[in-house]
Amino acid sequence: MSAQEKKFMIELPLKIILTEDGASHFISQKKKLLRFRLADNADEYGISVNNFSPQSIQSMILLDYISKIEISMTEFVSSRQEVMDLCKIVVYSLLYKQFDREIYKALVHCACVRKYNRSNPARLIDEETRISERQLKLTLGNQGELIEAQRKNILAPIWKSIMGNKDYSAEEKNVYLLMTEKFLNRMGLMNWYIITLFHKKDGFDEILHTIRTLLVEYMEKSKVAEYISVMIMELALNSENSNIRKEARNMYQGVDNIDSLILDADIRGKIIKELQRKREVVFLSWKLGGGASSIGRQGRLQITLYNKDDEFQEIKETIEAKKTADTRKKTLIDFYRELPEGQEGIDLGLYYLSYLDDACKKVGVKFDSIVNQFTASDLTVINLVFNF
C-alpha cells in the first residue's frame, strides 16, 4: 500500500477494456477507442496507456468505467514493483466499492430508516432508491462541516482501538489509520446523505455502529491485497523463467546445466531479447466483476495468467496417472505439486499460495483457483477468482 502512495506515476503497457459507461465517457471526450485482440482471443474496445497515475486507474474503477485490464510482457523482473502496485490498486478499488455497497445495504435496514420509510412512503430510502449524483451534490453542498464532524465521530473509537493495540507496530498502526480513513473518504454520497438525514434522530447510534463494524471488517479484508499481489508476481515470474529456460535450450543446445546458464546476467539478457524478437509474452489480466447492474457479481475479481507451455501434456499425463477426475482443470495447488522435477519456484509458490489462502479464509474472502489449457492456442491458463 505504501508504494501506491509514494509513486506518482506507474510505467506499464496497459490495455484497458471499458464498460458501456466508460466507453460513453471517453467518446464524449472525443477520445477514439481502440480495438484489442486479448489473450483469450476476444475482441474488445478500450484505451491503451503506458504511463499512468494510480489515482486515475482507481477513479475509473470507482466510476465503473473499467471491465478488464490486460498487460503482456516478455519479462516481469524489471517491472516487479509496478505490477504489484497495479494489482493492489485494483484490489483496493474493488474493496472500496464493495464497502460502499455493503454500508448502504446495511443502513437501509437500520430501525430509524425503516421508521422513516413507514412515515414517508412516497420518499422511501431502500435498496431500490436512486438519486442522481448531481442531486446528491446539491443536497449535501452546504453540509461540509456536518459531514466532517460525523467522519471524525465514526473514526474516533476505531483510531483509539488501533493506537491502543499492543500487537501492532508503529508502522502497522499508521497503515491501519490511513486505511480506515481511505475507506471512509471513498464512501458514496448516498451513504453520507443518510448520515446527514438521520444524525439527530433516535436510533442514529445504530447507524454509527453499523458503519464502524463494516469499516473494521474491511480494514482486515484490505490485508489480502498484499498477498494477492505477491502471488500474482510469483506466477508471472514462474512463467517468465519457464519461457527463458525453453529458449535457452534452443539457443544453447548441448549445454547440460541450463539453470546455471540462465543465471548469467548477460546470457539471460540475450535470451530475453530473443524472446522479445519472437514476441513470446506472458499475459496478465484483471477482470472486474461488472457494473452496478451485475447483481451479485460486483465484488468479484478474476485474475488470469496465460502462458504457452510445451510441457503441459507431460504435466497433464502425470496428474492423470494419479487421479480419475478430469485433470484439464485443476487447482493451483495441484498445478504446483505436479510440475516436473527441477522446476524452480515450486516450494515458494506453494508457500505464497498457503498464505494467500489462509488470509482470504480469515477475512471471509472466497478464493478459488483453476488451471487449464486452451488446446487450440497451446496456452496454459491460471485463473484466480476472488469474491470480496
N, C-alpha and C positions, 0 to 999 in steps of 0.2 A: 504493500500500500504506500509506503514512504516513497518508493521510486516513482509511483504515479504522481505524487505531489511535487517531487523535485524536478522532473523532466518537463520542460515546456513544450517540446516537440519530439515526436517519435518518427523515425525513418523506417518505414516498411512498405512494400508494394501491396496495397490492399485493393481488392475488388469488393465493392460494397453494393450488395443487391438490395434494392429498395422495395418497400411496401407500396401499396397504392397511394397512401398519404405522402410517403417520401417522394415518390415519382411526381405526384401533383405539385409538391412544393418546389422541386428543382426545375420542373418545366415552367412553372410560373416565374421562376427567377432567370428564365432564358438559358438554363443550363442544359446542354444536349446530353441525353442519356446514351450510354454505350451498351452494346450487346455483347455479352460474355458467354463463352462456352466453358462451363465449370467442370471440375474433376469428375462429377457424376454424369457428364455428357448433357446436362440440362442447359438450355439456352435461357439466360435471364438478362434483365436490364438493370443498369445501375450506373455508378460512377467509380472512377479509379483515383486513388491518391497514393503518393509516395512519401509524403511528409505531412503530418497532422498533429493536432494537439489532442491530448486525452479528453479535454473538455468538449471538443467538437464531436467526437465519437459518442461520448456519453450523452450529450444533449440530443443527438439524433436517435439514440436508443430510447431515451426517456420520452421522446415525442412519437415513438412508434414509426420511425422512418426507415428503420433497417430490418430486413428479414434474414440476411445472411452476410457474413464476411468471409472472404477466402484469401489465403496467401499461398504462393507456390515459390519454393526456393530450393536451390541445389544444396546449400549448406546453411545450418542454423547457428553454428557455434558463434560466429561473429555478430549475430543479432539476438543472442540468447536473452539479454535483459529486455530488449524491445518486444519480443514475442511474449515473454512472461507478463510484461506490463499490459500489452493488449488484452491478453487473456483475463487479467484481473479487472481491467476496465469493463469488459463485457459482463463478467460475473457480478461485480458490484452494481452495475447499472440495472441488471435484472433483479437483484435483491432490493434495490431502492424502489423499483416499480411494484414488485410483489408486496413489499412492506406497505406501500401506499394503498394498494388494493385491499389488503387484509385489514388495515386500520378502518377503512370506510365500511367494509363488510361488518366489522365488529361494532362500530359506532352506531349504525342504524338499528342495531338490536339492543342498545342501551335503554334502560327504563325511561329516562327523561325524553328520549327521542320518540319512543313508542307512544308515550303520553301526549307529546306534541302532535303526533300524527292522528291520534283519536280526536283531538280538538280542531285539527286543521286538515280535514280530508281532501280539500282542494289544493293543498300545498304540501303534499306528502314528501318526506325525506326517507326514501328507501332505496333498495338496490336498483330500481328502475329509474330513479330520478336522474335527469340530465339537465344541467345548467351550463351554458356556454362559458368558455374561458373569459370571453370579453365581459359578460355579465358579472361573473365572479370577481374579476379585477375591479370593476366599477363598484361593486358592493363592498369589497374589502379595501378599497383605495384609501379610506380615512381611518382604517383600523390598525395602522402600523404599530402604534405604541401598545395596544392591547395584545396583538399577535406576539410582539417581542416579550411582553410580560408573561404570557402563557407559555411561550417557548422556554423561558427560564424556569418557570414553575414546573414544567414537565421534566426538565433535565436535572434540576437541583438534587432530588433524592438519589437519582441514578449516579450522578457525578460523586456525590458523597459516598455512596457504596463502593464505587470504583477506587476512589482515593483511600478508602479505609481497608481495602482488600490487601492483606499482607502477602498473599500469594503472587501478586502482580509486581513485576519490576517497574522502575520509574518509566522506562520506555514503553512497556505494555500499558501502563496507566494512560500515558499520553495518546497512544494509538486508540484505546477504547473511548477516551473522552472525545477525540476527534471523530471517531466513527459514529458515535451516538448523535453528535451534532450534525454530521453529514446526512444521516437518515432523516432527521427532523427537518433539515433545511430543504430536502428534496420531497417533502410531503406535499401532496397536491392541494390546490386551492379549495376543493370541495371539503376536505377534512378541516381546513382552517375556518371555513365558513361555519361548519357545525360547532367548532370550538367557540367561535365568537358569538354564535347564536345562543349557546346554552351556558356560557361561563357564569351567569348569575342565577341559573335555575337549580332547583333541588335535584340532586342526582348527578351533578357535574363531576363529583368525585369519582363516579364510576367511569366516566369518560377519561379522566386523567389516569386512573388505574389501568384501563384497557390499553391506552397508548403506551404507558410505561412498560407494561408487561410485554407487549409486542416489540418494543424498542430493545429491551434486554434480550429477547429471543433472537432478534435479527442481528444484534451485536455479536452473539455467539455464532450465528449462521455465517457471518462475514469471514470467519476464520477459514472456511473451506476454499476461499478464493486463492489463497497462497498454495494450498495443497494441489488444487486443480492446475494451477499454472506450472508447478514443478512437474506434475505428472505428464502434462502435455509436452513440456520441453524434453523430458526423458524419452517419450515416444518418438518425437521428431529427431532427436539425436541418434536414437537407435536405428531409425530408418536411414538417416544420413550415413551412418557408419556401415550399414549393410550395403548401401549403394557404392560407397567408396571401396569397400572390400571386394565387391564383384568387379568393379572397374580395374582395380589393382591386379586382379588375376588375369584380366585381358591385356593390360599394358606390360606386366612383368611376368610373363609366362615362364615357368621353370623355377621361380623363386618359391622355396618351401615355406618360409616364415612370413606370410603376408601380413599378419597382425603387427609384427615389429617393424616391417617395412613402412606401413602407413603411419607409424608414429613419427617418422621423419617429416619435419615441417615442410621442407622443400618438395619432397615427393608427394606429400598429401596435397600441397598446393597445385602441383601439376595434374594430379588425378581430378581435383575439383574443377580445374579449368577444362579438362576433357569432358567431364560430366555436364558442365555448362554449355560446351560446344554442342553436345548431343541433346541438350535440353532435357536431361534427366533430372526431374524435380520431385520433391515431396510436397503434397498438398495438405494444407490445414484449413478447415472451415468451422465456423461457429454459426449454427442455425438457431435463431431466436424463436421462441415459442409462438410468436404471432402477435397480431394487433389486438385491440380491445375486443374484437368480435370473435376471437379464438377462445371461446369459453372453455375453461378448464385446462388450457394449454399455455396461458400467458407466462407462467413461471417455469417453463420447460426450456432447457438448453441442450442442444445436441452438438457435440464437438466431434468432428470426423477427421481422421488422418488417412490419406490414400498414398500407397507406395507400391511400385512394381516389385514383385518378389519372386524370383525364379525358383526359390526353394519352397514355395507354398505347397506344391504337390507332395514333396517329401514330408513336410510338417503334417499335412493332412493325412497321409498314409500312416504315419507314426501314431497319430491320435486314433485313427480308425482301428488300429490293431488293439487298442486298449478300451475302446468304447463302442457300444452298439448304436448309440444315438447319432443323429445327423450331425456330422462334425464340420460341415461347411460353415456353420455358425457356432461359435464357442465364446466363452467369457474371456476377458482379458487375462485373467489369472491362468487359464488353460493355455492361452497363447504363449505366455512367458514360460510356463513349465514345460511345454512341448517343443520349444525351439531346439534346433540341433545343438549338440555339444560344441562348446567352443565359442558360441555366440556371446559377445560381450554385453554386459549390462543387464543380464537376466536377473541376478540377485538384487541389483539396485532397483530394477523395475518393480519387482515383487515387493521390495521394501517400501517404495513410494506408494504403490497401489494399496498396500496394507494400511498405511497412514491415511490415505485419502478415504478408503472405505470406512475406517473407524471414525474419522472426523465427520463424515456425512451421517453415519448412524447416530452419533451423539447429538446432533442438532436437528434431526428429523428431515434431512435432505435425502430423497430417494435417488440412488445411484445404480445404474446398470451399465454393463459393458458387453459389446458383441463384436467378434472378429469374424469377417468372412472375406469372400473374394468375388470380384466381377470377372468371370472367366473370359468374356469377350475382350476385355482390355487388359487382362493379366494384372489387375490391381488388387493388392491386399488392402482391405478396408477395416479400420478400427473405429468403432463408434462408442463414445462415452455419452450417456444420457443422464441428465440431472433434472430433477423436479424440485424446485425450491418452494 
